[in-house]
Amino acid sequence: LQKLTNNGKVAFITWIRRVKLGELFINKMFEYCIEQRINHLYLTVYEKQTHLIYLLTKFGFYKQVFTNKQGLEEIQMIKSLDKTKIDLNENSIINHPFYFDGKTVSKFAIPIRPEYYTNLFKDGKLRQPTLFDDTFESINEIQGNTIIKAYISSSRIVNLKKGDILFFYASQKDKVIEPVGILESIEIVDNFEDLWKLVNKKTVFTQSELESMINDKKNLNVITFRLVNYLKKKVTLRKINQLNSFKNKIHTITRIKETDYQQLKAEEYFDRRYIID
């Protein structure tokens, strides 16, 4: 994978044949462009790379065919990363990694146990580097590499909707909020087949673990979401206890009051480069 810049405005990514570009690389490209203030990103692809083209299209890339200097047709997949050009007040996946946080958008905090947190959010600051982080074993931690992830619980709370903003709370040990996500779907599932279709390659749980969970609980609450980024500074337990939203100490999915959200925003917990105001 090769990165080039043109006066800080465009990032070029040259696709290397036989190397699969996954969601991990897409998010890294977005992060790189935002850090470097690059407004557009494009990849050169081949027509036969149907899965890659589908994946890029899903995340807001559009196709452009052009003739190169050799007179041959090439395909470019282009993504605008100029958030000032986004005028939709909704959290569609095509606008990823940017998100709208107006008062019409609900915000929730979701608890997750530490052993699952570090597996699902491998780029977070809470994960301690290991000997394997730069190896294929680390790359193969599929659920940690994906943009779209799954959160599974026995909670009966279903008053969330697509586009809501999710903040994940590392419970028990660290007791902080760090990742920011956008809800894609929420569904109560009562059989393993439907469960596996929803969460395959998105969850920290194995097939056998999921089968045991569904047999034990009978119904599971499945939330799929997009990981957008991480907070500029973690919301610590001390800060959480000062907010009116968290009287239950985040033992379950908890709605964040708009006043609390605005307070955190004013105190610069969020990376505003990702927010569509």
Secondary structure, DSSP 8 states (H G I E B T S, - for coil): -EEEEETTTEEEEE--TT----HHHHHHHHHHHHHTT--EEEEEE-TT-HHHHHHHHHTT-EEEEEE-TTS-EEEEEEEE--GGG----S--GGGTT-EE--TTS-EEEEEE-HHHHHHH-TTSTTS---TTTTSHHHHT-HHHH-SEEEEEE--------TT-EEEEEETTTT-EEEEEEEEEEEEEE-SHHHHHHHHTTT-SS-HHHHHHHHHHHS-EEEEEEEEEEEEEEEEEHHHHTTSTT-TTTTSS-EEE-HHHHHHHHHTT-S-GGGEE-
